[in-house]
Amino acid sequence: MDAMLEHLRALRAAGRRDELFAQTELVLALAEAFPAATAQASVKDMMIVVVAENAASAAREVGDRERLRHFADEIVAAGRRVGGSFYALGLGCRALAHELDGRLAAAAADYVEALAVLHDERDPIPRIEQMIRLNYADLLELRGEQESARAVRGVRSPPAPGSLDPSPSDRAASDDSLQVAVTMATMEQAPDELMDLKLAALAKGDKRAAGVSASNIGTALFNGGQPAAAIPHLVEARGLLREAREEEHLAVACLNLGLAYAALQAPEAIGCLTEAWAGIRTVAPRSPKALKVLYALARQRYATSDARRAKAALDRGIALYEAIRPEVAVEEAEHEGTLETYRLMLELRIELAMKDGWMDQALELIERGKARLWSEQLAAQHGTAAEEQRPVDAASATGPKAVMLNYFVGPNTTFVAYNKPGRPSVLQLDLTERDLRQLTDRVTDHILQWPSRSGAAAAEAWRLALGTLLLGKLDMTGAKAVFVFPDGPLWDVPFTAMPTPDYTDYLGEAATVIVAPTLRVLAQIQQRSKPLNGPAQWQMVALGEPAAGPTHAPIPGTRRQIEWLQSVVPSTIPLVGQGATRHALLKHLPTASHIHLAAHAQARQHGDEPHLVLSDGDDGPDRLSAAEITRMTVRADLVFLSACGTFTGRQSTGEGLASVARGFILAGARCVVAAAWPIPDADAERLVRDFYGALMSGASVARALCTAQRAARRAGADIRVWASLQVLGDGLADDDQLQLLLEEI
């Protein structure tokens, strides 16, 4: 068997892949004819694993996804019978096939199962475990899960006594056989160690392994801020990998070489990036790595004033991301790496559309790049795919007294789509995401210090400065409703407290302010909603002052909120004290038309997920998390969260805040009123009474909150009190302004 394997490996090293595949198939066919119920069955399966692994690696090198899947399946089947590391090897090969097709979620599942198999094995083969960890870590980095990638790379089982532990030269070859090429990953091996691997591979005549090592040396130097030092190694890697016909690693080497040349403003950058795209398009056209190549190529085209081909690369990359997104990940956080590249492409594409004067296209791109998770989950509630939703004509969606402010915050610049009758426009603001994060943090921090003189003065100065940057160039004269679609750090901005462009008043005094992720999402919420009922038909559940133990101070005002609601809506179901339990709340949520929750909440504490604090029924705490709420079925017209921090949560790229408020919208609520920060107990009680008083008199949710906030301002309440509450969702339900805004959708 050793001689046969050496022959097959020699075919692979010589680039004679057609012969390799044909002879591998012959070996596998002969193995299948071998009687299974014999003492030599395990030997047969071992032979299948070793032979098929060699062929699978050759198939991956040239991007032959069909053969890669075929040989991976052979390894999985034989490896399952052998067990342990060999089964894990098969799973790792199959994961690579998934990756080439852009199916990162399926690949991750195989990697996780492979690591579980290795964990349960007494003496896992270090070579196989190392390769699977490296490949899985690369996938995690592609998805933006940097901490998880570091953890996967950093934990390895020690080599068992007597186990197969390849020498440095063997490791150079074996690592390359299964390891996905590192695109822009952090290299953990020092260049000196990689140089040893390269020299060992050259001594063996293995140009493929030597090329991978040289590429990794260059990548390490480039990532370390030394593009000039990286270039010779990447040029060497390109030459070696061209000779070896190793297309995927060649594409990565060309990408990093192009980026290094671009960092030095050298003209060779375009040629390298063009070669990188030609390679990745051949071997892995649906891989997320293709997104990075297309973005790098587009940037360089743009830098050399080739706008036409820059747009072509961006359009292709944007379409690719949208095509593979459903199979990239399952959880929201797993999308962040690929979503970041997608939004970088959109940022540049919006700028190019504006330069061409295509404002309608810029408006569509802004809308397209945000709240994809919102749209997908809301669409799923109607049994349709997100792309089947009717497209949004943002340029014509406007009303005579309604203004739309649709923000897109990229890493390098910010855009705002601004609509008034007959004048659709997009403005580019000279603000990076980092700039806005610092500004919004300062405003919020100073608002929370408002009772002190220094807090009030600083907050006012920063409020005016931020308002000038965000709204100063806009004409909103006569606007009665302002629909704000934030992005990134702007989700933390209390827009009701921003100054009007002419500095004469608060925006929330001049107009009713409604917040939603995008125009499309607002339309989807409205599409699923039914006509509103009057107070006599409300089915209200009201929860207040849960008995949550000594770590959560009593908030008696929340109990008074519930008592008052009972007095004005007699059908209210009260849940207070020890009765404010998770079980009781979950029982009533699906049928309630109005939900009022007055309790403690946590937004960001020690990494905890945002959640409401409830009672366990025995003077102890229980919780209801935002993720759990998202998975529920809620049909409420209104959810009022009189609980601090329920509007805020972890910032999610392109999706806003993963908050309790968002959880209720995704679960099916039409509209949510939530608090961005704590409000003093007595002030919260007055705001609640004024809000419901206006709502029961016929006002929409947004106008009712506007009325309550105006009353608080006129009673002398400071900004910390009235600016915390915000409306999320269809806050102008059954209002003409919303119909006007959405009439062209």
TAUR-V143570 format. One record per backbone hydrogen bond with DSSP energy under -1.0 kcal/mol. CO is the residue of the C=O (numbers start at 0). NH is the residue of the N-H. E is the energy in kcal/mol with one decimal. If there is no record, write none. Layout:
((CO	NH	E) (CO	NH	E))
//
This chain:
((0	4	-2.6) (1	5	-2.5) (2	6	-2.1) (3	7	-2.3) (4	8	-2.6) (5	9	-2.1) (6	10	-2.0) (7	11	-1.8) (8	12	-2.7) (9	13	-2.1) (10	15	-2.3) (11	14	-1.5) (14	16	-1.6) (15	19	-1.9) (16	20	-3.1) (17	21	-2.2) (18	22	-2.7) (19	23	-2.4) (20	24	-2.3) (21	25	-1.6) (22	26	-2.2) (23	27	-2.6) (24	28	-2.3) (25	29	-2.3) (26	30	-2.3) (27	31	-2.1) (28	32	-1.4) (30	33	-1.0) (35	37	-1.7) (37	40	-1.7) (39	43	-2.1) (40	44	-2.3) (41	45	-2.3) (42	46	-2.3) (43	47	-2.2) (44	48	-2.4) (45	49	-2.4) (46	50	-2.6) (47	51	-2.7) (48	52	-2.1) (49	53	-1.7) (50	54	-1.8) (51	55	-2.8) (52	56	-2.5) (53	57	-1.7) (54	58	-2.4) (55	59	-2.3) (56	60	-1.9) (58	63	-2.7) (59	62	-1.2) (60	246	-1.2) (62	64	-1.6) (63	67	-2.4) (64	68	-2.5) (65	69	-2.1) (66	70	-3.0) (67	71	-2.4) (68	72	-2.4) (69	73	-1.6) (70	74	-2.2) (71	75	-2.6) (72	76	-2.5) (73	77	-2.4) (74	78	-3.3) (75	79	-2.2) (76	80	-1.1) (77	81	-1.9) (78	82	-3.8) (82	85	-1.1) (83	87	-2.0) (84	88	-2.3) (85	89	-1.7) (86	90	-2.2) (87	91	-2.4) (88	92	-2.3) (89	93	-2.5) (90	94	-2.3) (91	95	-1.7) (92	96	-1.7) (93	97	-2.2) (94	98	-2.4) (95	99	-2.2) (96	100	-1.0) (97	102	-2.7) (98	101	-2.1) (101	103	-1.4) (102	106	-2.1) (103	107	-2.9) (104	108	-1.8) (105	109	-1.8) (106	110	-2.4) (107	111	-2.7) (108	112	-2.1) (109	113	-2.6) (110	114	-2.6) (111	115	-2.0) (112	116	-2.3) (113	117	-2.3) (114	118	-2.3) (115	119	-1.8) (124	128	-2.2) (125	129	-3.0) (126	130	-2.1) (127	131	-2.3) (128	132	-2.5) (129	133	-2.6) (130	134	-2.5) (131	135	-2.6) (132	136	-2.7) (133	137	-2.1) (134	138	-2.1) (135	139	-2.5) (136	140	-2.2) (137	141	-2.1) (138	142	-1.6) (139	144	-3.0) (140	143	-1.6) (142	336	-2.5) (143	145	-1.3) (144	148	-2.1) (145	149	-2.4) (146	150	-2.1) (147	151	-2.4) (148	152	-2.4) (149	153	-2.2) (150	154	-1.1) (159	162	-2.4) (166	170	-3.2) (167	171	-1.9) (168	172	-1.4) (169	173	-3.2) (170	174	-2.8) (171	175	-1.0) (172	176	-1.3) (174	178	-2.5) (189	193	-2.1) (190	194	-2.4) (191	195	-1.7) (192	196	-1.9) (193	197	-2.3) (194	198	-2.6) (195	199	-2.3) (196	200	-2.1) (197	201	-2.5) (198	202	-2.2) (199	203	-1.2) (200	205	-2.7) (201	204	-1.2) (204	206	-1.2) (205	209	-2.2) (206	210	-2.6) (207	211	-2.1) (208	212	-2.2) (209	213	-2.6) (210	214	-2.5) (211	215	-2.4) (212	216	-2.2) (213	217	-2.4) (214	218	-2.6) (215	219	-2.5) (216	220	-2.2) (217	221	-2.7) (218	222	-3.0) (219	223	-1.2) (220	225	-2.4) (221	224	-1.9) (225	229	-1.7) (226	230	-1.6) (229	233	-2.1) (230	234	-2.7) (231	235	-2.2) (232	236	-2.5) (233	237	-2.4) (234	238	-2.0) (235	239	-2.5) (236	240	-2.8) (237	241	-2.0) (238	242	-1.9) (239	243	-2.0) (240	245	-2.0) (244	246	-1.0) (245	249	-2.0) (246	250	-2.5) (247	251	-1.9) (248	252	-2.6) (249	253	-2.7) (250	254	-2.3) (251	255	-2.6) (252	256	-2.4) (253	257	-2.8) (254	258	-2.4) (255	259	-2.2) (256	260	-2.6) (257	261	-2.5) (258	262	-2.2) (259	263	-1.0) (260	265	-2.9) (261	264	-1.6) (265	268	-1.5) (267	271	-1.8) (268	272	-2.5) (269	273	-2.5) (270	274	-2.0) (271	275	-2.2) (272	276	-2.2) (273	277	-2.2) (274	278	-2.1) (275	279	-2.6) (276	280	-2.4) (278	282	-2.2) (279	283	-2.4) (283	286	-1.4) (286	289	-1.8) (287	291	-1.1) (288	292	-2.0) (289	293	-2.7) (290	294	-2.4) (291	295	-2.4) (292	296	-2.5) (293	297	-2.5) (294	298	-2.5) (295	299	-1.9) (296	300	-2.5) (297	301	-2.7) (298	302	-2.5) (299	303	-1.4) (300	305	-3.1) (301	304	-1.8) (305	309	-1.8) (306	310	-2.6) (307	311	-1.7) (308	312	-2.1) (309	313	-2.3) (310	314	-3.0) (311	315	-2.0) (312	316	-2.3) (313	317	-3.0) (314	318	-2.2) (315	319	-2.2) (316	320	-2.5) (317	321	-2.0) (318	322	-1.6) (319	323	-2.3) (320	324	-2.0) (323	326	-1.8) (324	327	-1.6) (326	104	-2.4) (331	334	-1.7) (332	335	-1.1) (334	338	-2.8) (335	339	-2.1) (336	340	-1.4) (337	341	-2.3) (338	342	-2.5) (339	343	-1.9) (340	344	-2.1) (341	345	-2.2) (342	346	-2.5) (343	347	-1.8) (344	348	-2.4) (345	349	-3.0) (346	350	-1.7) (347	351	-2.0) (348	352	-2.3) (349	353	-2.3) (350	354	-2.1) (351	355	-1.6) (352	357	-2.4) (353	356	-1.1) (356	358	-1.5) (357	361	-2.0) (358	362	-2.7) (359	363	-2.1) (360	364	-2.3) (361	365	-2.2) (362	366	-2.1) (363	367	-2.1) (364	368	-1.5) (366	369	-1.0) (370	374	-2.3) (371	375	-2.7) (372	376	-2.7) (373	377	-2.7) (374	378	-2.4) (375	379	-2.0) (376	380	-1.1) (378	381	-1.3) (378	383	-1.9) (379	382	-1.3) (384	387	-1.6) (385	388	-1.6) (391	393	-1.3) (392	395	-1.0) (395	397	-1.5) (398	401	-1.0) (400	479	-2.7) (400	480	-1.8) (402	482	-3.0) (403	418	-1.5) (404	484	-3.0) (405	416	-3.2) (407	414	-2.7) (412	409	-2.6) (413	428	-3.5) (414	407	-2.7) (415	426	-2.5) (416	405	-2.7) (417	424	-1.8) (419	422	-2.7) (424	417	-2.9) (426	415	-2.3) (428	413	-1.8) (428	430	-2.6) (431	435	-2.2) (432	436	-2.2) (433	437	-2.2) (434	438	-2.2) (435	439	-2.9) (436	440	-2.3) (437	441	-1.9) (438	442	-2.4) (439	443	-2.5) (440	444	-2.7) (441	445	-2.4) (442	446	-2.3) (443	447	-2.1) (446	449	-1.7) (448	451	-2.1) (451	455	-2.3) (452	456	-2.3) (453	457	-2.5) (454	458	-2.5) (455	459	-2.2) (456	460	-2.0) (457	461	-2.7) (458	462	-2.7) (459	463	-2.2) (460	464	-2.0) (461	465	-2.8) (462	466	-2.6) (463	467	-2.2) (464	468	-1.8) (465	469	-2.3) (466	470	-2.9) (467	471	-1.4) (470	473	-2.1) (475	478	-2.2) (479	511	-2.5) (480	402	-2.4) (481	513	-2.4) (482	404	-2.8) (483	515	-2.0) (484	406	-2.5) (486	489	-2.1) (487	490	-1.7) (488	491	-2.0) (489	492	-1.4) (492	494	-1.5) (493	496	-2.0) (494	497	-1.2) (495	507	-2.4) (497	506	-3.3) (499	502	-2.7) (504	499	-2.6) (505	509	-1.7) (506	510	-2.1) (511	481	-3.2) (513	483	-3.1) (514	728	-2.3) (517	521	-2.0) (518	522	-2.1) (519	523	-2.4) (520	524	-2.5) (521	525	-2.0) (522	526	-2.4) (523	527	-1.5) (533	536	-2.2) (534	537	-1.2) (538	592	-2.1) (538	593	-1.7) (539	572	-2.8) (540	595	-2.6) (541	574	-2.6) (542	597	-3.1) (543	576	-1.1) (545	547	-1.4) (548	551	-1.6) (554	557	-2.0) (555	559	-1.8) (556	560	-1.9) (557	561	-1.6) (558	562	-2.3) (559	563	-2.5) (560	564	-2.3) (561	565	-2.3) (562	566	-1.4) (563	567	-1.4) (564	568	-2.8) (568	571	-2.3) (572	541	-2.6) (574	543	-2.3) (575	578	-2.3) (576	546	-1.7) (576	579	-1.5) (578	580	-1.7) (579	614	-2.6) (580	584	-2.2) (581	585	-2.8) (582	586	-1.5) (583	587	-1.1) (584	588	-1.9) (587	591	-1.0) (592	636	-2.3) (592	637	-1.4) (593	540	-2.1) (594	639	-3.3) (595	542	-2.9) (596	641	-1.8) (597	544	-1.1) (599	612	-2.7) (601	610	-2.2) (604	607	-2.3) (609	625	-2.5) (610	601	-2.6) (611	623	-1.8) (613	621	-2.1) (619	615	-2.7) (621	613	-2.9) (623	611	-2.5) (624	628	-2.2) (625	629	-2.2) (626	630	-1.1) (628	631	-1.8) (635	669	-2.6) (637	594	-2.4) (638	672	-2.5) (639	596	-2.8) (640	642	-1.9) (642	645	-1.3) (645	660	-2.3) (649	657	-2.6) (651	654	-2.4) (651	655	-1.2) (653	370	-3.8) (655	651	-3.1) (656	658	-2.1) (658	662	-1.8) (659	663	-1.7) (660	664	-1.7) (661	665	-2.7) (662	666	-1.5) (663	668	-2.7) (664	667	-1.1) (666	633	-2.3) (669	729	-2.3) (670	638	-1.8) (671	727	-3.1) (672	640	-3.4) (673	725	-2.5) (674	646	-2.3) (679	683	-2.7) (680	684	-1.9) (681	685	-1.8) (682	686	-2.4) (683	687	-2.3) (684	688	-2.0) (685	689	-2.5) (686	690	-2.4) (687	691	-2.5) (688	692	-2.1) (689	693	-2.0) (690	694	-2.5) (691	695	-2.8) (693	698	-2.0) (694	697	-1.5) (699	703	-2.7) (700	704	-2.4) (701	705	-2.2) (702	706	-2.3) (703	707	-2.1) (704	708	-2.7) (705	709	-2.3) (706	710	-2.2) (707	711	-2.0) (708	712	-2.3) (709	713	-2.5) (710	714	-1.2) (711	716	-2.6) (712	715	-1.6) (717	720	-1.6) (717	721	-1.4) (718	722	-2.1) (723	675	-1.6) (725	673	-2.1) (726	514	-1.9) (727	671	-2.7) (728	730	-2.2) (730	701	-3.0) (731	734	-2.1) (734	738	-1.5) (735	739	-2.5) (736	740	-2.1) (737	741	-2.0) (741	744	-1.9))
//
